[in-house]
Amino acid sequence: MRQKNNTPPTNPVRVSDILRKLLEGRGAPGSSTVARLLPVWEGAVGAGVATHARPESLRAGILTLVADSNAWMSQLSLLSPSIIAKINAALGEDEVTELRFRMGKVTGEGAPIRKTREIFKPKRLKLGPDEKAAIDEATSKIKDPELKASAARLLTAAATRKR
């Protein structure tokens, strides 16, 4: 939205605020339950659940959650009564009556950022002339060139790993 003189607005406005005002003007509720739930999601269900699931939509009391695996969908299904109670307590009203689940990526606003695991890379040692000669001798009797190359790579990898 630009002002009449084609200069950028001095106070940026969030798209969510614009949409909320538009919806309010058309008789829709002031703020969606899911939008109100996202900031309190982790506090309501705990960090463990929030890492693997997030709210997606709410229609007619049915909250759809996205979970990152079948195992989490099953676990959340068993915890449904407790999760519903915690969500409604966080919202301050009984808006959620049922949970449904679908599998997908747990990303976006309100989803915790997952820390990536560090990849273990073993330190490599340099082979000396004696070790290279021993590998060549060990693979010299192999006739198949592909198999010989694979065996040499395997022996070299094993010999260069730090023990």
DSSP file (Angstrom, degrees, kcal/mol; ACC not computed):
  #  RESIDUE AA STRUCTURE BP1 BP2  ACC     N-H-->O    O-->H-N    N-H-->O    O-->H-N    TCO  KAPPA ALPHA  PHI   PSI    X-CA   Y-CA   Z-CA
    1    1 A M              0   0    0      0, 0.0     2,-0.3     0, 0.0     0, 0.0   0.000 360.0 360.0 360.0 117.4    0.0    0.0    0.0
    2    2 A R        -     0   0    0      6,-0.1     2,-0.0     1,-0.1     0, 0.0  -0.772 360.0-117.7-105.7 150.1    1.6    3.2   -1.1
    3    3 A Q    >   -     0   0    0      4,-1.6     3,-1.9    -2,-0.3    -1,-0.1  -0.269  41.6 -93.2 -75.9 172.3    0.7    6.7   -0.1
    4    4 A K  T 3  S+     0   0    0      1,-0.3    -1,-0.1     2,-0.1    -2,-0.0   0.792 124.7  56.0 -60.6 -29.9   -0.6    9.2   -2.7
    5    5 A N  T 3  S-     0   0    0      2,-0.1    -1,-0.3     1,-0.0    -2,-0.0   0.237 115.4-112.5 -90.2  16.3    2.9   10.6   -3.4
    6    6 A N  S <  S+     0   0    0     -3,-1.9    -2,-0.1     1,-0.2    -1,-0.0   0.714  73.6 133.8  61.8  25.6    4.3    7.1   -4.2
    7    7 A T        -     0   0    0      1,-0.1    -4,-1.6    -4,-0.0    -1,-0.2  -0.806  64.9 -99.7 -99.2 147.8    6.5    7.0   -1.1
    8    8 A P        -     0   0    0      0, 0.0    -6,-0.1     0, 0.0    -1,-0.1  -0.288  47.9 -92.9 -63.3 151.2    6.5    3.8    1.0
    9    9 A P        -     0   0    0      0, 0.0    -7,-0.0     0, 0.0     4,-0.0  -0.334  25.7-138.7 -63.4 145.7    4.4    3.9    4.1
   10   10 A T  S    S+     0   0    0      1,-0.2     0, 0.0    -3,-0.1     0, 0.0   0.787  93.4  47.8 -78.0 -27.0    6.2    5.0    7.2
   11   11 A N  S    S-     0   0    0      2,-0.0    -1,-0.2     0, 0.0     0, 0.0  -0.912  85.7-141.0-116.7 103.6    4.6    2.4    9.4
   12   12 A P        -     0   0    0      0, 0.0     2,-0.4     0, 0.0    -2,-0.0  -0.302  15.0-146.8 -61.6 147.6    4.6   -1.1    7.9
   13   13 A V        -     0   0    0     -4,-0.0     2,-0.1     3,-0.0    -2,-0.0  -0.954  14.4-118.3-119.4 135.6    1.4   -3.1    8.5
   14   14 A R     >  -     0   0    0     -2,-0.4     4,-1.8     1,-0.1     3,-0.3  -0.442  15.6-131.7 -70.2 143.1    1.2   -6.8    8.9
   15   15 A V  H  > S+     0   0    0      1,-0.2     4,-2.8     2,-0.2     5,-0.2   0.878 108.8  58.9 -61.3 -37.5   -0.7   -8.8    6.3
   16   16 A S  H  > S+     0   0    0      1,-0.2     4,-2.4     2,-0.2    -1,-0.2   0.868 104.5  50.6 -61.2 -35.8   -2.5  -10.6    9.2
   17   17 A D  H  > S+     0   0    0     -3,-0.3     4,-2.2     2,-0.2    -1,-0.2   0.902 110.8  48.4 -68.0 -40.2   -3.7   -7.3   10.5
   18   18 A I  H  X S+     0   0    0     -4,-1.8     4,-2.3     2,-0.2    -2,-0.2   0.931 113.5  46.9 -63.6 -45.8   -5.1   -6.3    7.1
   19   19 A L  H  X S+     0   0    0     -4,-2.8     4,-2.8     2,-0.2     5,-0.2   0.899 110.4  52.6 -64.6 -40.2   -6.8   -9.6    6.7
   20   20 A R  H  X S+     0   0    0     -4,-2.4     4,-2.8    -5,-0.2    -1,-0.2   0.931 110.9  46.9 -61.4 -44.8   -8.3   -9.5   10.2
   21   21 A K  H  X S+     0   0    0     -4,-2.2     4,-2.0     2,-0.2    -1,-0.2   0.896 112.5  50.4 -63.4 -39.6   -9.8   -6.0    9.5
   22   22 A L  H  X S+     0   0    0     -4,-2.3     4,-0.7     2,-0.2    -2,-0.2   0.927 112.9  45.4 -63.4 -44.6  -11.1   -7.2    6.2
   23   23 A L  H ><>S+     0   0    0     -4,-2.8     5,-2.8     1,-0.2     3,-0.8   0.889 110.3  53.6 -67.3 -39.2  -12.7  -10.3    7.8
   24   24 A E  H ><5S+     0   0    0     -4,-2.8     3,-1.5     1,-0.3    -1,-0.2   0.891 104.8  55.9 -61.2 -38.0  -14.2   -8.2   10.7
   25   25 A G  H 3<5S+     0   0    0     -4,-2.0    -1,-0.3     1,-0.3    -2,-0.2   0.718 107.3  50.1 -66.4 -20.5  -15.7   -5.9    8.1
   26   26 A R  T <<5S-     0   0    0     -3,-0.8    -1,-0.3    -4,-0.7    -2,-0.2   0.251 126.4 -97.3-102.4  11.3  -17.5   -8.9    6.6
   27   27 A G  T < 5S+     0   0    0     -3,-1.5    -3,-0.2     1,-0.3    -2,-0.1   0.548  77.9 138.4  90.3   7.0  -18.9  -10.2    9.8
   28   28 A A      < -     0   0    0     -5,-2.8    -1,-0.3    -6,-0.1    -2,-0.1  -0.453  64.8 -84.0 -80.9 159.0  -16.2  -12.8   10.6
   29   29 A P        -     0   0    0      0, 0.0    -1,-0.1     0, 0.0     3,-0.1  -0.211  43.1-110.0 -59.1 156.3  -14.8  -13.2   14.1
   30   30 A G  S    S+     0   0    0      1,-0.2     2,-0.4    -6,-0.1    -6,-0.2   0.870  94.7   7.8 -60.4 -43.3  -12.0  -10.8   15.1
   31   31 A S  S    S-     0   0    0     -8,-0.1    -1,-0.2    -7,-0.0     2,-0.1  -1.000  80.5-111.8-143.0 142.2   -9.2  -13.3   15.2
   32   32 A S     >  -     0   0    0     -2,-0.4     4,-1.8     1,-0.1     5,-0.2  -0.389  22.8-127.3 -72.3 149.5   -9.0  -16.9   14.2
   33   33 A T  H  > S+     0   0    0      1,-0.2     4,-2.0     2,-0.2     5,-0.1   0.888 109.9  53.8 -62.9 -40.1   -8.5  -19.4   16.9
   34   34 A V  H  > S+     0   0    0      1,-0.2     4,-2.2     2,-0.2    -1,-0.2   0.912 107.1  51.4 -63.9 -40.7   -5.5  -21.0   15.2
   35   35 A A  H  4 S+     0   0    0      1,-0.2    -1,-0.2     2,-0.2    -2,-0.2   0.879 113.4  45.0 -63.3 -36.5   -3.9  -17.6   15.0
   36   36 A R  H  < S+     0   0    0     -4,-1.8     4,-0.4     1,-0.2    -1,-0.2   0.780 113.1  52.5 -74.7 -26.5   -4.5  -17.1   18.7
   37   37 A L  H >X S+     0   0    0     -4,-2.0     3,-1.0    -5,-0.2     4,-0.9   0.844  92.6  72.0 -79.1 -34.9   -3.3  -20.6   19.5
   38   38 A L  G >< S+     0   0    0     -4,-2.2     3,-0.9     1,-0.3     4,-0.4   0.885  96.1  49.4 -52.9 -47.3    0.1  -20.5   17.7
   39   39 A P  G 34 S+     0   0    0      0, 0.0    -1,-0.3     0, 0.0     4,-0.2   0.792 121.2  35.7 -65.7 -24.2    1.8  -18.2   20.2
   40   40 A V  G <> S+     0   0    0     -3,-1.0     4,-2.2    -4,-0.4    -2,-0.2   0.347  88.3 103.1-107.7   5.5    0.7  -20.4   23.1
   41   41 A W  H <X S+     0   0    0     -3,-0.9     4,-2.5    -4,-0.9     5,-0.4   0.933  82.7  43.8 -56.4 -54.7    1.0  -23.8   21.4
   42   42 A E  H  > S+     0   0    0     -4,-0.4     4,-2.4     1,-0.2    -1,-0.2   0.895 114.9  49.8 -62.2 -40.7    4.2  -24.9   23.0
   43   43 A G  H  4 S+     0   0    0     -4,-0.2    -1,-0.2     1,-0.2    -2,-0.2   0.850 113.1  47.6 -65.0 -33.4    3.2  -23.7   26.4
   44   44 A A  H  < S+     0   0    0     -4,-2.2    -2,-0.2    -7,-0.2    -1,-0.2   0.903 128.1  20.4 -75.4 -41.7   -0.1  -25.5   26.2
   45   45 A V  H  < S-     0   0    0     -4,-2.5     4,-0.4    -5,-0.2    -2,-0.2   0.585 110.9-108.6-107.7 -11.7    1.1  -28.9   24.9
   46   46 A G     X  -     0   0    0     -4,-2.4     4,-2.4    -5,-0.4     5,-0.2   0.001  30.4 -83.7  97.2 154.1    4.7  -28.9   25.9
   47   47 A A  H  > S+     0   0    0      1,-0.2     4,-1.7     2,-0.2     5,-0.1   0.850 123.0  58.4 -63.5 -36.7    8.0  -28.7   24.0
   48   48 A G  H  > S+     0   0    0      1,-0.2     4,-0.6     2,-0.2    -1,-0.2   0.930 112.8  37.8 -61.7 -46.6    8.0  -32.4   23.1
   49   49 A V  H >> S+     0   0    0     -4,-0.4     4,-1.3     1,-0.2     3,-1.3   0.910 113.4  56.7 -70.2 -42.4    4.7  -32.3   21.4
   50   50 A A  H 3< S+     0   0    0     -4,-2.4    -1,-0.2     1,-0.3    -2,-0.2   0.776 100.8  58.9 -63.1 -26.2    5.2  -28.9   19.8
   51   51 A T  H 3< S+     0   0    0     -4,-1.7    -1,-0.3     1,-0.2    -2,-0.2   0.788 117.5  31.3 -70.3 -26.5    8.4  -30.2   18.2
   52   52 A H  H << S+     0   0    0     -3,-1.3    16,-2.0    -4,-0.6     2,-0.3   0.460 123.2  33.8-113.3  -3.5    6.4  -32.9   16.4
   53   53 A A  E  <  -A   67   0A   0     -4,-1.3    14,-0.2    14,-0.2    -1,-0.1  -0.996  53.0-177.3-152.1 152.7    3.0  -31.3   15.8
   54   54 A R  E     -A   66   0A   0     12,-2.0    12,-3.0    -2,-0.3     2,-0.2  -0.989  35.5 -99.8-147.5 152.9    1.4  -28.0   15.1
   55   55 A P  E     +A   65   0A   0      0, 0.0    10,-0.2     0, 0.0     3,-0.1  -0.495  36.0 173.1 -73.0 142.6   -2.2  -26.7   14.7
   56   56 A E  E     -     0   0A   0      8,-3.2     2,-0.3     1,-0.4     9,-0.2   0.745  56.4 -11.8-116.0 -48.0   -3.3  -26.2   11.1
   57   57 A S  E     -A   64   0A   0      7,-1.2     7,-3.1   -23,-0.1    -1,-0.4  -0.988  45.5-149.2-154.8 160.2   -7.0  -25.3   11.1
   58   58 A L  E     +A   63   0A   0     -2,-0.3     2,-0.4     5,-0.2     5,-0.2  -0.973  21.9 165.3-136.5 120.6  -10.2  -25.2   13.2
   59   59 A R  E >  S-A   62   0A   0      3,-2.0     3,-2.2    -2,-0.4    -2,-0.0  -0.986  71.1 -15.8-137.6 125.9  -13.6  -25.7   11.8
   60   60 A A  T 3  S-     0   0    0     -2,-0.4     3,-0.1     1,-0.3    -1,-0.1   0.851 128.6 -50.4  52.4  41.2  -16.8  -26.4   13.8
   61   61 A G  T 3  S+     0   0    0      1,-0.2    36,-3.2    36,-0.1    37,-1.9   0.398 111.3 121.3  82.9  -3.9  -14.8  -27.3   16.9
   62   62 A I  E <   -Ab  59  98A   0     -3,-2.2    -3,-2.0    35,-0.2     2,-0.6  -0.848  47.6-159.7 -99.8 113.8  -12.5  -29.7   15.1
   63   63 A L  E     -Ab  58  99A   0     35,-2.8    37,-2.5    -2,-0.7     2,-0.5  -0.818   6.1-150.6 -93.7 122.3   -8.8  -28.8   15.3
   64   64 A T  E     -Ab  57 100A   0     -7,-3.1    -8,-3.2    -2,-0.6    -7,-1.2  -0.824  13.0-164.1 -94.1 127.1   -6.6  -30.3   12.6
   65   65 A L  E     -Ab  55 101A   0     35,-3.0    37,-2.0    -2,-0.5     2,-0.5  -0.886  13.5-139.9-110.8 141.5   -3.1  -30.9   13.7
   66   66 A V  E     -Ab  54 102A   0    -12,-3.0   -12,-2.0    -2,-0.4     2,-0.3  -0.891  23.5-171.6 -97.6 126.2   -0.1  -31.6   11.4
   67   67 A A  E     -Ab  53 103A   0     35,-2.6    37,-2.5    -2,-0.5   -14,-0.2  -0.879  26.3-133.9-117.8 151.9    2.2  -34.3   12.8
   68   68 A D  S    S+     0   0    0    -16,-2.0     2,-0.3    -2,-0.3   -15,-0.1   0.468  82.9  16.7 -88.5   0.8    5.6  -35.2   11.4
   69   69 A S  S  > S-     0   0    0    -17,-0.3     4,-1.9    33,-0.1     5,-0.1  -0.989  73.4-111.2-161.1 162.6    5.1  -39.0   11.6
   70   70 A N  H  > S+     0   0    0     -2,-0.3     4,-2.4     1,-0.2     5,-0.2   0.866 116.9  58.6 -63.3 -36.3    2.5  -41.8   12.0
   71   71 A A  H  > S+     0   0    0      1,-0.2     4,-2.4     2,-0.2    -1,-0.2   0.910 107.3  45.8 -61.6 -41.6    3.9  -42.6   15.4
   72   72 A W  H  > S+     0   0    0      2,-0.2     4,-2.9     1,-0.2     5,-0.2   0.864 109.6  54.4 -71.1 -34.3    3.2  -39.0   16.6
   73   73 A M  H  X S+     0   0    0     -4,-1.9     4,-1.9     2,-0.2    -2,-0.2   0.923 111.3  46.1 -62.1 -41.8   -0.3  -39.0   15.1
   74   74 A S  H  X S+     0   0    0     -4,-2.4     4,-1.7     2,-0.2    -2,-0.2   0.922 113.7  47.8 -65.6 -45.0   -1.0  -42.2   17.1
   75   75 A Q  H  X S+     0   0    0     -4,-2.4     4,-1.5     1,-0.2    -2,-0.2   0.920 112.4  49.0 -62.7 -44.4    0.5  -40.8   20.3
   76   76 A L  H  < S+     0   0    0     -4,-2.9     4,-0.4     1,-0.2    -1,-0.2   0.863 106.4  57.2 -64.2 -35.3   -1.5  -37.5   19.9
   77   77 A S  H >< S+     0   0    0     -4,-1.9     3,-0.9    -5,-0.2    -1,-0.2   0.909 107.6  47.5 -61.3 -41.5   -4.6  -39.5   19.3
   78   78 A L  H 3< S+     0   0    0     -4,-1.7    -1,-0.2     1,-0.2    -2,-0.2   0.821 114.7  46.7 -67.8 -30.3   -4.2  -41.2   22.6
   79   79 A L  T 3X S+     0   0    0     -4,-1.5     4,-2.6     1,-0.2     3,-0.5   0.365  80.0 113.5 -91.9   4.6   -3.5  -37.8   24.3
   80   80 A S  H <> S+     0   0    0     -3,-0.9     4,-2.9    -4,-0.4     5,-0.3   0.860  72.9  49.8 -48.8 -51.2   -6.5  -36.1   22.6
   81   81 A P  H  > S+     0   0    0      0, 0.0     4,-2.0     0, 0.0    -1,-0.2   0.916 115.2  44.5 -58.2 -41.9   -8.6  -35.4   25.8
   82   82 A S  H  > S+     0   0    0     -3,-0.5     4,-2.3     2,-0.2    -2,-0.2   0.912 114.2  49.1 -67.1 -43.1   -5.6  -33.9   27.6
   83   83 A I  H  X S+     0   0    0     -4,-2.6     4,-2.7     2,-0.2     5,-0.2   0.913 110.3  51.0 -64.0 -43.1   -4.5  -31.8   24.6
   84   84 A I  H  X S+     0   0    0     -4,-2.9     4,-2.6    -5,-0.2     5,-0.2   0.927 111.0  48.7 -59.9 -45.2   -8.1  -30.5   24.1
   85   85 A A  H  X S+     0   0    0     -4,-2.0     4,-2.0    -5,-0.3    -1,-0.2   0.910 113.3  46.8 -62.0 -42.8   -8.3  -29.5   27.8
   86   86 A K  H  X S+     0   0    0     -4,-2.3     4,-2.2     2,-0.2    -2,-0.2   0.896 113.1  48.8 -67.4 -40.5   -4.9  -27.7   27.6
   87   87 A I  H  X S+     0   0    0     -4,-2.7     4,-2.3     2,-0.2     5,-0.2   0.946 112.4  47.3 -64.9 -48.0   -5.7  -25.9   24.4
   88   88 A N  H  X>S+     0   0    0     -4,-2.6     4,-1.7     1,-0.2     5,-1.1   0.874 111.5  51.7 -62.7 -36.3   -9.1  -24.7   25.7
   89   89 A A  H  <5S+     0   0    0     -4,-2.0    -1,-0.2    -5,-0.2    -2,-0.2   0.905 110.4  48.8 -65.5 -39.9   -7.5  -23.6   28.9
   90   90 A A  H  <5S+     0   0    0     -4,-2.2    -2,-0.2     1,-0.2    -1,-0.2   0.859 115.2  44.3 -67.5 -34.7   -4.8  -21.6   27.0
   91   91 A L  H  <5S-     0   0    0     -4,-2.3    -1,-0.2     2,-0.2    -2,-0.2   0.718 105.3-130.1 -81.7 -21.8   -7.5  -20.0   24.8
   92   92 A G  T  <5S+     0   0    0     -4,-1.7     2,-0.3    -5,-0.2    -3,-0.2   0.598  79.1  66.4  82.4  10.7   -9.8  -19.3   27.8
   93   93 A E  S   <S-     0   0    0     -5,-1.1     2,-1.6    -6,-0.2     3,-0.4  -0.982  90.3-103.8-156.7 160.3  -12.8  -20.8   26.1
   94   94 A D        +     0   0    0     -2,-0.3    -6,-0.1     1,-0.2    -9,-0.1  -0.557  64.2 134.3 -90.0  74.6  -14.1  -24.2   24.9
   95   95 A E        +     0   0    0     -2,-1.6     2,-0.5     1,-0.1    -1,-0.2   0.759  55.4  67.8 -91.3 -27.5  -13.6  -23.8   21.2
   96   96 A V        +     0   0    0     -3,-0.4   -34,-0.2   -12,-0.2    -8,-0.1  -0.836  45.3 158.0-101.0 124.9  -11.9  -27.2   20.5
   97   97 A T        +     0   0    0    -36,-3.2     2,-0.3    -2,-0.5   -35,-0.2   0.575  66.9  19.6-115.3 -18.3  -14.1  -30.3   20.9
   98   98 A E  E     -b   62   0A   0    -37,-1.9   -35,-2.8   -14,-0.1     2,-0.4  -0.994  63.0-139.9-152.8 150.6  -12.2  -32.8   18.7
   99   99 A L  E     -b   63   0A   0     -2,-0.3     2,-0.3   -37,-0.2   -35,-0.2  -0.929  14.9-175.8-114.6 141.1   -8.8  -33.3   17.2
  100  100 A R  E     -b   64   0A   0    -37,-2.5   -35,-3.0    -2,-0.4     2,-0.4  -0.928  13.1-149.3-127.1 156.8   -8.0  -34.7   13.7
  101  101 A F  E     +b   65   0A   0     -2,-0.3     2,-0.3   -37,-0.2   -35,-0.2  -0.932  17.2 176.4-131.7 149.2   -4.5  -35.4   12.4
  102  102 A R  E     -b   66   0A   0    -37,-2.0   -35,-2.6    -2,-0.4     2,-0.3  -0.979  32.4-114.1-143.0 154.4   -2.7  -35.4    9.1
  103  103 A M  E     +b   67   0A   0     -2,-0.3     2,-0.3   -37,-0.2   -35,-0.2  -0.694  56.5 112.3 -91.4 140.8    0.9  -36.1    8.4
  104  104 A G        -     0   0    0    -37,-2.5     2,-0.3    -2,-0.3    -2,-0.0  -0.971  66.7 -48.1-178.9-174.2    3.2  -33.3    7.1
  105  105 A K        -     0   0    0     -2,-0.3     2,-1.2     1,-0.1   -53,-0.0  -0.576  43.4-137.9 -78.2 137.8    6.1  -31.0    7.8
  106  106 A V        +     0   0    0     -2,-0.3     2,-0.2   -55,-0.1   -53,-0.1  -0.754  58.7 117.6 -97.9  88.9    6.0  -29.3   11.1
  107  107 A T        +     0   0    0     -2,-1.2     2,-0.1     2,-0.1     6,-0.1  -0.772  28.4  67.0-138.4-178.9    7.2  -25.8   10.1
  108  108 A G  S >  S-     0   0    0     -2,-0.2     3,-1.8     3,-0.1     2,-0.1  -0.333  88.8 -13.8  97.2-177.3    5.9  -22.3   10.0
  109  109 A E  T 3  S+     0   0    0      1,-0.3    -2,-0.1    -2,-0.1   -71,-0.0  -0.351 131.2  18.3 -62.6 132.5    5.0  -19.7   12.6
  110  110 A G  T 3  S+     0   0    0      1,-0.3    -1,-0.3    -2,-0.1   -68,-0.2   0.174  96.4 113.9  92.1 -18.1    4.7  -21.1   16.0
  111  111 A A  S <  S-     0   0    0     -3,-1.8    -1,-0.3     1,-0.1    -3,-0.1  -0.728  72.9-115.3 -86.5 134.0    6.6  -24.3   15.2
  112  112 A P        -     0   0    0      0, 0.0     2,-0.5     0, 0.0    -1,-0.1  -0.327  28.2-110.5 -66.5 149.5    9.8  -24.6   17.0
  113  113 A I        -     0   0    0     -6,-0.1     2,-0.3     1,-0.0    -6,-0.1  -0.695  33.7-133.5 -80.4 125.6   13.0  -24.5   15.0
  114  114 A R        -     0   0    0     -2,-0.5     2,-0.5   -63,-0.1    -1,-0.0  -0.603  11.4-128.6 -82.1 138.0   14.6  -27.9   15.0
  115  115 A K        -     0   0    0     -2,-0.3     2,-0.2     1,-0.0    -1,-0.0  -0.714  24.8-127.7 -83.0 132.2   18.2  -28.1   15.6
  116  116 A T        -     0   0    0     -2,-0.5     2,-0.2     1,-0.1     3,-0.0  -0.558  25.7-109.6 -79.4 145.4   19.9  -30.2   13.0
  117  117 A R        -     0   0    0     -2,-0.2     2,-0.3     1,-0.1    -1,-0.1  -0.475  32.6-111.5 -71.9 142.2   22.1  -33.0   14.3
  118  118 A E        -     0   0    0     -2,-0.2     2,-0.5     1,-0.1    -1,-0.1  -0.574  31.9-124.1 -72.3 136.4   25.8  -32.5   13.8
  119  119 A I        -     0   0    0     -2,-0.3     2,-0.5     1,-0.0    -1,-0.1  -0.711  20.5-127.6 -86.0 127.1   27.1  -35.0   11.3
  120  120 A F        -     0   0    0     -2,-0.5    -1,-0.0     1,-0.0    -3,-0.0  -0.625  29.1-179.7 -77.0 121.8   29.9  -37.1   12.6
  121  121 A K        -     0   0    0     -2,-0.5     3,-0.1     3,-0.0    -2,-0.0  -0.946  21.3-138.8-123.2 109.2   32.9  -36.9   10.3
  122  122 A P        -     0   0    0      0, 0.0     2,-0.2     0, 0.0    -2,-0.0  -0.330  26.0-106.1 -66.3 147.6   35.8  -39.0   11.5
  123  123 A K        -     0   0    0     39,-0.1    39,-2.1     1,-0.1     2,-0.4  -0.497  35.2-135.5 -71.8 142.4   39.3  -37.5   11.2
  124  124 A R  B     -C  161   0B   0     37,-0.2     2,-0.3    -2,-0.2    37,-0.2  -0.817   9.5-148.3-104.0 139.7   41.3  -39.0    8.4
  125  125 A L        -     0   0    0     35,-4.2     2,-0.3    -2,-0.4    37,-0.0  -0.715  23.9-111.8 -98.5 154.6   44.9  -40.0    8.6
  126  126 A K        -     0   0    0     -2,-0.3     2,-0.3     1,-0.0    -1,-0.0  -0.694  31.3-122.1 -85.8 139.2   47.3  -39.9    5.7
  127  127 A L        -     0   0    0     -2,-0.3    33,-0.1     4,-0.1    -1,-0.0  -0.613  21.6-140.9 -81.1 137.8   48.5  -43.2    4.4
  128  128 A G     >  -     0   0    0     -2,-0.3     4,-2.1     1,-0.1     5,-0.2  -0.423  31.0 -99.2 -86.7 170.7   52.2  -43.9    4.4
  129  129 A P  H  > S+     0   0    0      0, 0.0     4,-2.1     0, 0.0     5,-0.1   0.849 123.0  54.4 -60.5 -35.1   54.0  -45.7    1.6
  130  130 A D  H  > S+     0   0    0      2,-0.2     4,-2.0     1,-0.2     5,-0.1   0.910 109.2  47.1 -66.3 -41.4   54.1  -48.9    3.5
  131  131 A E  H  > S+     0   0    0      2,-0.2     4,-2.0     1,-0.2    -1,-0.2   0.883 111.9  50.4 -68.7 -37.9   50.3  -48.8    4.1
  132  132 A K  H  X S+     0   0    0     -4,-2.1     4,-2.5     1,-0.2    -1,-0.2   0.908 110.8  49.5 -64.1 -41.2   49.7  -48.0    0.4
  133  133 A A  H  X S+     0   0    0     -4,-2.1     4,-2.5     1,-0.2    -2,-0.2   0.883 109.1  52.4 -64.8 -38.6   51.9  -50.9   -0.6
  134  134 A A  H  X S+     0   0    0     -4,-2.0     4,-2.2     2,-0.2    -1,-0.2   0.880 110.6  47.4 -66.4 -37.7   50.0  -53.3    1.8
  135  135 A I  H  X S+     0   0    0     -4,-2.0     4,-1.8     2,-0.2    -2,-0.2   0.919 111.9  49.9 -68.7 -43.3   46.7  -52.3    0.2
  136  136 A D  H  X S+     0   0    0     -4,-2.5     4,-0.9     1,-0.2    -2,-0.2   0.909 112.9  47.2 -60.4 -41.8   48.0  -52.8   -3.3
  137  137 A E  H  < S+     0   0    0     -4,-2.5     4,-0.5     1,-0.2     3,-0.4   0.900 110.4  52.4 -66.6 -40.2   49.4  -56.2   -2.4
  138  138 A A  H  < S+     0   0    0     -4,-2.2     3,-0.2     1,-0.2    -1,-0.2   0.826 118.1  36.7 -66.3 -31.0   46.1  -57.2   -0.7
  139  139 A T  H >< S+     0   0    0     -4,-1.8     3,-1.4     1,-0.2    -1,-0.2   0.487  91.9  92.2 -99.3  -3.6   44.1  -56.3   -3.8
  140  140 A S  T 3< S+     0   0    0     -4,-0.9    -1,-0.2    -3,-0.4    -2,-0.1   0.781  83.3  53.5 -64.5 -27.9   46.6  -57.4   -6.4
  141  141 A K  T 3  S+     0   0    0     -4,-0.5     2,-0.6    -3,-0.2    -1,-0.3   0.499  82.5 103.3 -87.5  -2.8   45.1  -60.9   -6.8
  142  142 A I    <   -     0   0    0     -3,-1.4     6,-0.1     1,-0.2    -3,-0.0  -0.716  51.8-169.2 -83.3 122.8   41.6  -59.6   -7.5
  143  143 A K        +     0   0    0     -2,-0.6    -1,-0.2     4,-0.0     3,-0.0   0.869  62.1  83.9 -82.7 -39.3   40.9  -60.0  -11.2
  144  144 A D     >  -     0   0    0      1,-0.2     4,-2.6     2,-0.1     5,-0.2  -0.529  69.4-150.1 -69.5 120.4   37.7  -58.0  -11.5
  145  145 A P  H  > S+     0   0    0      0, 0.0     4,-2.3     0, 0.0     5,-0.2   0.870  94.1  49.1 -63.6 -37.6   38.6  -54.3  -11.9
  146  146 A E  H  > S+     0   0    0      2,-0.2     4,-2.4     1,-0.2     5,-0.2   0.939 114.5  44.5 -65.6 -46.2   35.4  -53.0  -10.3
  147  147 A L  H  > S+     0   0    0      1,-0.2     4,-2.6     2,-0.2     5,-0.2   0.891 112.4  52.8 -64.2 -39.9   35.8  -55.3   -7.3
  148  148 A K  H  X S+     0   0    0     -4,-2.6     4,-2.2     2,-0.2    -1,-0.2   0.915 111.0  46.4 -61.8 -44.1   39.5  -54.5   -7.0
  149  149 A A  H  X S+     0   0    0     -4,-2.3     4,-2.4     2,-0.2    -2,-0.2   0.905 113.0  49.5 -65.9 -41.9   38.8  -50.8   -6.9
  150  150 A S  H  X S+     0   0    0     -4,-2.4     4,-2.4     2,-0.2    -2,-0.2   0.916 111.5  48.5 -63.0 -43.5   36.0  -51.2   -4.4
  151  151 A A  H  X S+     0   0    0     -4,-2.6     4,-2.6     1,-0.2     5,-0.2   0.897 111.0  50.8 -64.0 -39.9   38.2  -53.3   -2.1
  152  152 A A  H  X S+     0   0    0     -4,-2.2     4,-2.4     2,-0.2    -2,-0.2   0.909 111.0  48.5 -64.7 -41.7   41.0  -50.8   -2.4
  153  153 A R  H  X S+     0   0    0     -4,-2.4     4,-2.8     2,-0.2    -2,-0.2   0.914 112.6  49.0 -63.1 -42.5   38.6  -47.9   -1.4
  154  154 A L  H  X S+     0   0    0     -4,-2.4     4,-2.4     2,-0.2    -2,-0.2   0.932 113.4  44.9 -63.4 -46.4   37.3  -50.0    1.5
  155  155 A L  H  X S+     0   0    0     -4,-2.6     4,-2.1     2,-0.2    -1,-0.2   0.881 114.1  50.1 -66.4 -37.2   40.8  -50.8    2.8
  156  156 A T  H  X S+     0   0    0     -4,-2.4     4,-1.9    -5,-0.2    -2,-0.2   0.929 111.1  48.7 -66.1 -44.8   42.0  -47.2    2.3
  157  157 A A  H  X S+     0   0    0     -4,-2.8     4,-1.0     1,-0.2    -2,-0.2   0.914 113.1  47.7 -60.8 -43.2   38.9  -45.8    4.2
  158  158 A A  H  < S+     0   0    0     -4,-2.4     3,-0.3     1,-0.2    -1,-0.2   0.885 113.8  47.3 -65.9 -38.0   39.5  -48.3    7.0
  159  159 A A  H  < S+     0   0    0     -4,-2.1    -1,-0.2     1,-0.2    -2,-0.2   0.780 111.2  50.7 -75.8 -26.5   43.2  -47.5    7.2
  160  160 A T  H  < S+     0   0    0     -4,-1.9   -35,-4.2    -5,-0.1    -1,-0.2   0.610  84.2 103.7 -90.3 -11.2   42.7  -43.7    7.2
  161  161 A R  B  < S-C  124   0B   0     -4,-1.0     2,-0.3    -3,-0.3   -37,-0.2  -0.498  80.6-111.9 -72.4 137.8   40.1  -43.4   10.0
  162  162 A K              0   0    0    -39,-2.1   -39,-0.1    -2,-0.2    -1,-0.1  -0.515 360.0 360.0 -70.5 131.9   41.5  -42.2   13.2
  163  163 A R              0   0    0     -2,-0.3    -1,-0.1    -3,-0.0    -2,-0.0   0.422 360.0 360.0 -96.9 360.0   41.5  -45.0   15.8
